Amino acid sequence: MRPLPPAFARTFFARAVVFAHVVFAGAALAQDRGALEARVLPPLANPQSPSTPAKELFGRADAPAPLAARTIGFYSRGCLAGGQALPISGDAWQVMRLSRNRNWGHPQLIAFLESFARRVRAGAGWPGILVGDISQPRGGPMLTGHASHQIGLDADIWMTPMPARQLSRAEREDMSSTMVVRPDRLDVDYSRWTPGHMEAIKLAAQDPRVQRVFVNAAIKKAICRDARGDRSWLGKVRPIWGHDYHFHIRLACPRGEDACRDQEPTPPGDGCDASLDWWFSDAVLHPKPSAPQKPKPPMTLAQLPAECRIVLKAK
């Protein structure tokens, strides 16, 4: 692999560090405890103001838009019409953090999760999966946690296998997922990382509906080392900051939905080359302190696709 030009490398790394702060914050929030009762947000003083953050508007929508199902925009800048809820309990899945009301997605994602859970039960030796955040009822930016998950095609799957019993509401709000990465961030913790984890990720990546599976770089490293036989699915498994308690499944845009903007195709190859080494360099694992970055203004409704205004106001 040819080294990056110094100027480009500095710019890329600076942006990557900023992005890392966002992703780590999201990962931490994903493990925050919930509440036994859903939080009731106070009414906005001026919801019609153009400066009102979109997350404040979509975060207060507690039911889906009664419109035909479709995804609108990009994974990190869009919304969801006709959202469908994943039932909080199924034969091979249970939804966590119910107080967040984030178990909504495009019907194709909901159907995928139900079938995926059953395939994991059959193929990975787990009783089923624990499902974290999917999307809000109408998608859009969230008040906490994620930059993506806005169009109903992203879902977080916990690294903890579903117990072979029904979890209580309190357990779903209080328990944390399993950290499978070593404290030094250089590899997985084999006292917690099991063949079942790898098989679950493999089953997701092999599905033609899946565009990417995001994992911690140490997990990608272990998968590259331990995968046997067909390795064509490895290219979909992409390293990213955080994601050591859960893996993130992203579906491609549903066929025929022109308002949905797909992510660029994954690079060729299995992703197990020298590009993976960058994640384990000292500069990435132990970045030098930098000057505080001025936070970007929150996204407004005007910055989302125009159709999202219709989704937000539909009754």
Residue, then its C-alpha position, 0 to 999 in steps of 0.5 A: m500500500r502506498p503511503l498517503p501524502p503528508a499533507f493529505a494524511r494530516t488532514f485525514f487524521a484531523r478529521a478522523v479524530v473529530f469523527a472518533h469523538v462523535v462515534f465514541a460518544g455514541a458508543a458510550l450513550a448506547q450503553d447508558r441505562g434507560a428508564l422504566e418510563a419513557r421520557v416526556l419532552p417539554p413542548l418546544a417554545n418555537p417549533q416553527s423557527p428555522s433555527t430549531p434543531a431537527k433532532e428536537l422535532f424528530g425526537r418528539a415524534d412518538a408515532p410513525a408517519p401514516l404514509a407509504a413506507r419509504t426511506i428519504g435521504f442518506y443514512s446520516r441526513g434523512c427521514l423515514a415514512g411509514g416506519q414499522a416497529l420491530p416487536i419488542s419480543g420475538d422467538a429469536w430476538q428481544v429489543m433493549r432500551l425500550s424507553r428510547n422508542r427507537n425500534w422503528g425501521h423500514p419494513q424491509l429492515i424489520a423483515f430482515l431482522e426477524s429472519f436474521a435473528r432466526r438464522v443466528r439462532a440456527g447458525a451461531g448457537w445463540p438463543g437469539i439476538l438483543v437489538g439496540d437502536i434502530s431508528q425513531p418512528r419517523g427517522g431523522p436526527m436523534l437527540t442523543g447517540h447517533a449521526s446515522h440511523q436516520i432512514g430506517l436502514d441501520a440497526d445495532i446488534w448487541m454482542t451479548p447473545m439473547p438469554a434463553r428467557q424473557l428479559s424484564r423491562a428493568e433488565r432491558e433498561d439496565m443491563s449492558s452489552t458485552m465488551v469483546v475488545r481487549p483494554d489495549r484495543l489491539d485485539v479481541d478478548y478471547s475470554r469473551w469473543t466466541p465463534g458465535h460472535m464471528e458467525a453472527i457477523k458473517l451471517a449478516a455480511q453474507d446477506p445480499r440486502v446488507q451493504r455494510v457491517f460496522v465493527n471495531a477494528a480489533i474485531k475486524k482484525a480477528i475476523c481476518r485472522d480466523a475466517r476460513g473458506d469463502r472470504s468474499w463476505l469480509g469486504k462488507v465488514r468495515p472497521i470503525w471507532g467504538h462498536d466494541y459492544h455491538f455491531h452495526i448492520r446497514l441495509a442498502c437502499p430498497r429497490g425502486e426507492d429513488a429518494c433514498r441515497d445509497q452509500e458508495p460501494t465497499p472498496p474491492g478486496d477483503g479489507c484485511d490488507a495494510s489499510l487495517d494496520w492504520w487503526f492500530s498505529d500509535a497515532v490512532l490508538h493514542p492521539k495527542p491532545s488537540a485544540p478543542q474543536k468548535p462544535k458544528p451547529p445542529m442540523t435543521l429541518a431545512q438541511l434535510p430533504a424537502e420531503c422530510r417536512i411532509v413526513l414530520k407533519a403528517k397526521 
